Amino acid sequence: MRVNLTKKEISNKIYTEIGFSKKFSDNLIDDILKLLQNNLVKKNNLKLSNFGTFSIKHKKERIGRNPKTKNEFKISSRNVLTFKASKDFKTFINES
């Protein structure tokens, strides 16, 4: 049993339920995702009403340790994507 929802499945839903062509549906999904990515990179924040907020957080460089060998190594600084669900989304999930 597969639990992941793919871009192809979303595109097929648009194709079957709305009636757009498959190529248009594929392009629509790609364009929406590209728009969301670009907005997130420019503003470091993306809020989708009744869903949640995506944000980019910066993590500083730090020392990590392999718990098995106890060897220390440097973990480089990087940006990470975080998600905070809205109250409406949390309520929807808990009621399902």
GUGUMAR-803258 format. One record per atom (N, C-alpha, C, CB): atom name; residue in one letter; x, y, z. Coordinates in Angstrom, 1 decimal, always signed. Each point is the difference from the previous one (the first is absolute). Glycine has a CB too. Layout:
! GUGUMAR-803258
at; aa; xx; yy; zz
CA; A; X; Y; Z;
...
END
This chain:
! GUGUMAR-803258
at; aa; xx; yy; zz
N; M; +0.8; -1.2; +0.0;
CA; M; -0.8; +1.2; +0.0;
C; M; +0.9; +1.2; +0.0;
CB; M; -1.9; -1.2; +1.2;
N; R; +1.7; +2.1; -2.2;
CA; R; +0.7; +1.2; -0.1;
C; R; -0.7; +1.2; +0.7;
CB; R; +1.0; -0.8; -2.2;
N; V; -0.3; +1.6; +3.0;
CA; V; -0.6; +1.1; +0.7;
C; V; +0.4; +1.3; -0.5;
CB; V; -0.1; -1.5; +2.0;
N; N; +1.1; +1.6; -2.9;
CA; N; +0.4; +1.3; -0.5;
C; N; -0.9; +0.5; -1.1;
CB; N; +2.3; -0.5; +0.6;
N; L; -2.6; +1.8; -0.6;
CA; L; -0.7; +0.6; -1.1;
C; L; +1.0; +0.7; -0.9;
CB; L; -2.1; +0.4; +1.4;
N; T; +2.1; -0.8; -2.7;
CA; T; +0.9; +0.5; -0.9;
C; T; -0.5; +1.1; -0.9;
CB; T; +1.1; -2.2; +0.0;
N; K; -0.2; +3.0; -0.7;
CA; K; -0.5; +1.0; -0.9;
C; K; -0.8; -0.6; -1.1;
CB; K; +2.1; +1.4; +0.5;
N; K; -1.7; -2.6; -1.0;
CA; K; -0.8; -0.6; -1.0;
C; K; -1.4; -0.3; +0.4;
CB; K; +2.2; -1.0; -0.9;
N; E; -2.4; +0.5; +2.1;
CA; E; -1.3; -0.3; +0.5;
C; E; -0.9; +1.3; +0.1;
CB; E; +0.9; -1.9; +1.3;
N; I; -0.3; +3.0; -0.8;
CA; I; -0.7; +1.3; +0.0;
C; I; -0.4; +0.4; -1.4;
CB; I; +1.3; +0.7; +2.2;
N; S; -0.3; -0.8; -3.1;
CA; S; -0.3; +0.4; -1.4;
C; S; -1.1; -0.9; -0.6;
CB; S; +2.4; +0.7; -0.2;
N; N; -2.4; -2.0; +0.5;
CA; N; -1.1; -0.8; -0.5;
C; N; -1.4; +0.4; +0.6;
CB; N; +1.7; -1.9; -0.3;
N; K; -1.7; +2.3; +1.6;
CA; K; -1.2; +0.4; +0.6;
C; K; -0.6; +1.3; -0.7;
CB; K; +0.8; -1.0; +2.2;
N; I; +0.1; +1.9; -2.5;
CA; I; -0.4; +1.2; -0.7;
C; I; -0.5; -0.4; -1.4;
CB; I; +1.7; +1.4; +1.3;
N; Y; -1.0; -2.3; -1.9;
CA; Y; -0.5; -0.4; -1.4;
C; Y; -1.3; -0.7; +0.1;
CB; Y; +2.4; -0.3; -0.6;
N; T; -2.7; -0.6; +1.5;
CA; T; -1.3; -0.7; +0.1;
C; T; -1.1; +0.8; +0.5;
CB; T; +1.3; -2.1; +0.2;
N; E; -1.0; +2.9; +0.9;
CA; E; -1.1; +0.7; +0.7;
C; E; -0.4; +1.4; -0.7;
CB; E; +0.7; -1.2; +2.1;
N; I; +0.4; +1.9; -2.6;
CA; I; -0.3; +1.3; -0.5;
C; I; -0.1; -0.1; -1.5;
CB; I; +1.2; +1.1; +1.9;
N; G; -0.5; -2.0; -2.5;
CA; G; -0.1; -0.1; -1.5;
C; G; +1.1; +0.6; -0.8;
CB; G; -2.3; -0.1; +0.4;
N; F; +3.3; +0.7; +0.3;
CA; F; +1.2; +0.6; -0.8;
C; F; +0.7; -1.2; -0.6;
CB; F; +0.2; +2.0; +1.6;
N; S; +0.6; -1.6; -2.6;
CA; S; +0.8; -1.1; -0.7;
C; S; +1.1; -0.4; +1.0;
CB; S; -0.5; +1.0; -2.3;
N; K; +1.1; -2.2; +2.0;
CA; K; +1.1; -0.5; +0.9;
C; K; +1.2; +0.9; -0.1;
CB; K; -0.8; -2.3; -0.4;
N; K; +1.1; +2.8; -0.7;
CA; K; +1.2; +0.9; -0.1;
C; K; -0.2; +1.3; +0.7;
CB; K; +0.5; -1.0; -2.2;
N; F; -1.7; +1.5; +2.1;
CA; F; -0.4; +1.3; +0.7;
C; F; +0.0; -0.3; +1.5;
CB; F; -1.3; +0.8; -1.9;
N; S; +0.8; -1.9; +2.3;
CA; S; +0.0; -0.4; +1.5;
C; S; +1.4; -0.1; +0.5;
CB; S; -2.2; -1.2; -0.3;
N; D; +3.1; +0.5; -0.4;
CA; D; +1.4; -0.1; +0.4;
C; D; +0.6; +1.4; +0.1;
CB; D; +0.1; -2.3; -1.1;
N; N; -0.3; +3.1; +0.1;
CA; N; +0.6; +1.3; +0.0;
C; N; -0.5; +0.9; +1.2;
CB; N; +0.3; -0.2; -2.5;
N; L; -1.6; +0.1; +2.7;
CA; L; -0.6; +0.7; +1.1;
C; L; +0.6; -0.3; +1.4;
CB; L; -2.1; +0.0; -1.3;
N; I; +2.3; -1.3; +1.5;
CA; I; +0.6; -0.4; +1.3;
C; I; +1.4; +0.4; +0.1;
CB; I; -1.5; -2.0; +0.0;
N; D; +2.3; +1.9; -1.1;
CA; D; +1.4; +0.5; +0.0;
C; D; +0.1; +1.5; +0.2;
CB; D; +0.5; -1.9; -1.6;
N; D; -1.4; +2.6; +1.0;
CA; D; +0.0; +1.5; +0.1;
C; D; -0.4; +0.4; +1.5;
CB; D; -0.6; +0.2; -2.5;
N; I; -0.4; -0.8; +3.0;
CA; I; -0.4; +0.3; +1.4;
C; I; +1.2; -0.3; +1.0;
CB; I; -2.4; -0.5; -0.6;
N; L; +3.0; -0.7; +0.4;
CA; L; +1.1; -0.3; +0.9;
C; L; +1.2; +0.9; -0.2;
CB; L; -0.7; -2.4; +0.0;
N; K; +1.0; +2.8; -1.2;
CA; K; +1.1; +0.9; -0.3;
C; K; -0.3; +1.4; +0.7;
CB; K; +0.5; -1.2; -2.2;
N; L; -1.8; +1.6; +2.1;
CA; L; -0.4; +1.3; +0.6;
C; L; +0.2; +0.0; +1.5;
CB; L; -1.6; +0.3; -1.9;
N; L; +1.2; -1.4; +2.5;
CA; L; +0.2; -0.2; +1.5;
C; L; +1.4; +0.0; +0.4;
CB; L; -2.1; -1.2; +0.1;
N; Q; +2.9; +0.5; -0.9;
CA; Q; +1.5; -0.1; +0.3;
C; Q; +0.6; +1.4; -0.1;
CB; Q; +0.1; -2.4; -0.8;
N; N; -0.4; +3.1; -0.3;
CA; N; +0.6; +1.3; -0.2;
C; N; -0.4; +1.0; +1.1;
CB; N; +0.0; -0.4; -2.5;
N; N; -1.2; +0.4; +2.9;
CA; N; -0.5; +0.9; +1.0;
C; N; +0.7; -0.4; +1.4;
CB; N; -2.2; +0.3; -1.2;
N; L; +2.3; -1.5; +1.4;
CA; L; +0.7; -0.4; +1.3;
C; L; +1.4; +0.4; +0.0;
CB; L; -1.5; -2.0; +0.2;
N; V; +2.2; +1.9; -1.3;
CA; V; +1.5; +0.4; +0.0;
C; V; +0.1; +1.5; +0.1;
CB; V; +0.5; -2.0; -1.5;
N; K; -1.4; +2.7; +0.9;
CA; K; +0.1; +1.5; +0.0;
C; K; -0.4; +0.6; +1.4;
CB; K; -0.5; +0.0; -2.4;
N; K; -0.5; -0.5; +3.0;
CA; K; -0.6; +0.6; +1.2;
C; K; +0.3; -0.9; +1.2;
CB; K; -1.7; +1.1; -1.4;
N; N; +2.3; -2.3; +1.3;
CA; N; +0.3; -0.9; +1.1;
C; N; -1.3; -0.4; +0.8;
CB; N; +2.2; +1.1; +0.2;
N; N; -3.4; -0.9; -0.7;
CA; N; -1.2; -0.3; +0.6;
C; N; -1.1; -0.2; -1.0;
CB; N; +0.7; +1.3; +2.0;
N; L; -1.5; -2.3; -1.8;
CA; L; -1.1; -0.3; -0.9;
C; L; -1.2; -0.4; +0.8;
CB; L; +1.6; -0.7; -1.9;
N; K; -2.6; +1.5; +2.0;
CA; K; -1.2; -0.3; +0.8;
C; K; -1.2; -0.4; -0.9;
CB; K; +0.8; +1.6; +1.8;
N; L; -1.3; -2.8; -1.6;
CA; L; -1.2; -0.4; -0.8;
C; L; -1.1; -0.1; +1.0;
CB; L; +1.4; -1.4; -1.6;
N; S; -2.4; +2.3; +1.4;
CA; S; -1.2; +0.1; +1.0;
C; S; -0.6; -1.4; +0.2;
CB; S; -0.4; +2.4; -0.7;
N; N; +0.0; -2.7; +1.9;
CA; N; -0.7; -1.2; +0.4;
C; N; +0.9; -1.2; -0.2;
CB; N; -2.2; +1.1; -0.5;
N; F; +3.5; -1.0; +0.2;
CA; F; +0.9; -1.1; -0.2;
C; F; +1.2; +0.1; +0.9;
CB; F; -0.8; -0.2; -2.3;
N; G; +1.6; +1.2; +2.2;
CA; G; +1.1; +0.2; +0.8;
C; G; +1.0; +0.9; -0.5;
CB; G; -0.3; -2.2; +0.8;
N; T; +1.5; +2.3; -0.2;
CA; T; +1.0; +0.9; -0.4;
C; T; +1.3; -0.7; -0.2;
CB; T; -1.1; +1.9; +1.3;
N; F; +1.7; -1.7; -2.4;
CA; F; +1.4; -0.6; -0.3;
C; F; +0.9; +1.2; +0.2;
CB; F; -0.8; -1.7; -1.7;
N; S; +2.0; +1.4; +2.3;
CA; S; +1.0; +1.0; +0.2;
C; S; +1.4; -0.6; -0.1;
CB; S; -1.6; +1.4; +1.5;
N; I; +2.5; -0.5; -1.8;
CA; I; +1.4; -0.4; -0.1;
C; I; +0.7; +0.5; +1.2;
CB; I; +0.0; +0.0; -2.5;
N; K; +0.7; -0.9; +3.2;
CA; K; +0.8; +0.3; +1.2;
C; K; +1.4; -0.3; -0.3;
CB; K; -1.9; -0.5; +1.6;
N; H; +2.8; +1.3; -1.0;
CA; H; +1.4; -0.2; -0.2;
C; H; +0.6; -0.7; +1.2;
CB; H; +0.2; +2.1; -1.4;
N; K; +0.5; -3.2; +1.2;
CA; K; +0.7; -0.7; +1.1;
C; K; +1.4; +0.3; -0.1;
CB; K; -1.7; -1.8; +0.0;
N; K; +2.3; +2.1; +1.2;
CA; K; +1.4; +0.3; +0.1;
C; K; +0.9; -1.2; -0.1;
CB; K; -0.6; +2.0; +1.4;
N; E; +1.8; -1.8; -1.7;
CA; E; +1.0; -1.1; +0.0;
C; E; +0.2; -0.5; +1.4;
CB; E; +1.2; +1.0; -2.0;
N; R; -1.1; -2.4; +2.1;
CA; R; +0.2; -0.6; +1.3;
C; R; +0.8; -1.2; -0.1;
CB; R; -2.2; +0.9; +0.7;
N; I; +2.6; -1.4; +0.5;
CA; I; +0.7; -1.3; +0.1;
C; I; -1.0; -1.1; +0.2;
CB; I; +2.1; +1.2; +0.9;
N; G; -2.0; -2.2; -1.7;
CA; G; -0.8; -1.2; +0.1;
C; G; +0.9; -1.2; +0.5;
CB; G; -1.6; +0.8; -1.8;
N; R; +0.9; -1.9; +2.2;
CA; R; +0.8; -1.1; +0.6;
C; R; -0.7; -1.3; -0.5;
CB; R; +0.8; +1.4; +2.0;
N; N; -0.1; -2.3; -2.5;
CA; N; -0.5; -1.3; -0.3;
C; N; -0.1; -0.8; +1.3;
CB; N; +1.1; +0.0; -2.4;
N; P; -2.4; -0.4; +2.7;
CA; P; -0.2; -0.6; +1.3;
C; P; +0.7; -1.4; +0.1;
CB; P; -2.2; +1.3; +0.2;
N; K; +2.4; -1.9; -1.3;
CA; K; +0.6; -1.4; +0.1;
C; K; +1.5; +0.1; +0.2;
CB; K; -1.8; -0.8; -1.5;
N; T; +2.5; +1.7; +0.7;
CA; T; +1.4; +0.1; +0.1;
C; T; +0.5; +1.1; +0.8;
CB; T; +0.1; -1.0; -2.2;
N; K; -0.9; +1.9; +2.6;
CA; K; +0.3; +1.2; +0.8;
C; K; +0.9; +1.0; -0.8;
CB; K; -0.2; -1.4; +2.1;
N; N; +0.3; +1.2; -3.4;
CA; N; +0.8; +0.9; -0.8;
C; N; -0.8; +1.3; -0.2;
CB; N; +1.2; -1.9; -1.2;
N; E; -0.5; +3.1; +1.4;
CA; E; -0.6; +1.3; -0.2;
C; E; +0.3; +0.4; -1.4;
CB; E; +0.3; +0.6; +2.4;
N; F; -1.3; +0.2; -2.9;
CA; F; +0.2; +0.6; -1.4;
C; F; -0.8; +1.3; +0.0;
CB; F; +0.3; -2.3; -1.1;
N; K; +0.0; +3.1; +0.1;
CA; K; -0.6; +1.3; -0.1;
C; K; -1.3; -0.1; -0.9;
CB; K; +2.2; +1.2; +0.3;
N; I; -3.3; -0.7; +0.2;
CA; I; -1.2; +0.0; -0.9;
C; I; -0.1; +1.5; -0.5;
CB; I; -1.2; -1.9; +1.4;
N; S; +1.2; +2.0; -2.7;
CA; S; +0.0; +1.4; -0.5;
C; S; -1.3; +0.7; +0.2;
CB; S; +1.6; -0.8; -1.7;
N; S; -1.5; +2.2; +1.6;
CA; S; -1.2; +0.8; +0.1;
C; S; -0.9; -0.2; -1.2;
CB; S; +1.2; +1.7; +1.4;
N; R; -2.5; -1.6; -1.2;
CA; R; -0.9; -0.3; -1.2;
C; R; -1.3; +0.6; +0.3;
CB; R; +1.2; -2.1; -0.6;
N; N; -2.1; +2.2; -0.4;
CA; N; -1.3; +0.4; +0.1;
C; N; -0.9; -1.2; +0.0;
CB; N; +0.4; +2.2; -1.1;
N; V; -1.5; -2.2; +2.0;
CA; V; -0.9; -1.1; +0.0;
C; V; -1.4; +0.5; -0.1;
CB; V; +1.6; -1.3; +1.5;
N; L; -2.4; +0.5; -2.1;
CA; L; -1.4; +0.3; -0.2;
C; L; -0.9; -0.5; +1.2;
CB; L; +0.3; -0.1; -2.5;
N; T; -1.1; +0.9; +3.1;
CA; T; -0.8; -0.4; +1.1;
C; T; -1.5; +0.3; -0.4;
CB; T; +1.8; +0.5; +1.7;
N; F; -2.7; -1.3; -1.1;
CA; F; -1.4; +0.2; -0.2;
C; F; -0.8; +0.0; +1.3;
CB; F; +0.2; -1.2; -2.2;
N; K; -1.1; +2.2; +2.3;
CA; K; -0.8; +0.1; +1.2;
C; K; -1.5; -0.1; -0.5;
CB; K; +1.8; +1.3; +1.4;
N; A; -2.5; -2.3; -1.0;
CA; A; -1.4; -0.2; -0.4;
C; A; -0.9; +1.1; +0.6;
CB; A; +0.4; -2.5; -0.3;
N; S; -1.4; +2.9; -0.4;
CA; S; -0.9; +1.0; +0.6;
C; S; -1.0; -0.7; +0.9;
CB; S; +0.2; +1.4; -2.1;
N; K; -0.9; -0.7; +2.9;
CA; K; -1.0; -0.6; +1.0;
C; K; -1.0; -0.7; -0.8;
CB; K; +0.4; +1.8; +1.7;
N; D; -0.9; -1.2; -2.8;
CA; D; -1.1; -0.7; -0.8;
C; D; +0.5; -1.3; -0.5;
CB; D; -0.9; +2.2; -0.6;
N; F; +2.1; -2.3; +0.1;
CA; F; +0.6; -1.2; -0.5;
C; F; +0.1; -1.1; +1.1;
CB; F; +1.2; +1.3; -1.8;
N; K; -0.7; -0.9; +2.9;
CA; K; +0.2; -0.9; +1.2;
C; K; -1.4; -0.5; +0.4;
CB; K; +2.1; +1.2; +0.8;
N; T; -3.1; -0.4; -0.8;
CA; T; -1.3; -0.4; +0.4;
C; T; -0.6; -1.0; -1.0;
CB; T; -0.4; +2.2; +1.1;
N; F; +0.7; -1.9; -2.4;
CA; F; -0.5; -0.9; -1.1;
C; F; +0.6; -1.4; +0.2;
CB; F; -0.3; +2.0; -1.6;
N; I; +1.6; -2.0; +1.8;
CA; I; +0.8; -1.3; +0.2;
C; I; -0.5; -0.8; +1.2;
CB; I; +2.0; +1.1; -1.1;
N; N; -2.3; -0.4; +2.2;
CA; N; -0.4; -0.7; +1.2;
C; N; -1.4; -0.5; -0.1;
CB; N; +1.6; +1.4; +1.3;
N; E; -2.5; -0.8; -2.1;
CA; E; -1.3; -0.4; -0.2;
C; E; -0.2; -1.2; -1.0;
CB; E; -0.7; +2.3; +0.6;
N; S; +1.7; -2.5; -1.4;
CA; S; -0.1; -1.0; -1.0;
C; S; +0.2; -1.4; +0.5;
CB; S; +0.8; +1.6; -1.6;
END
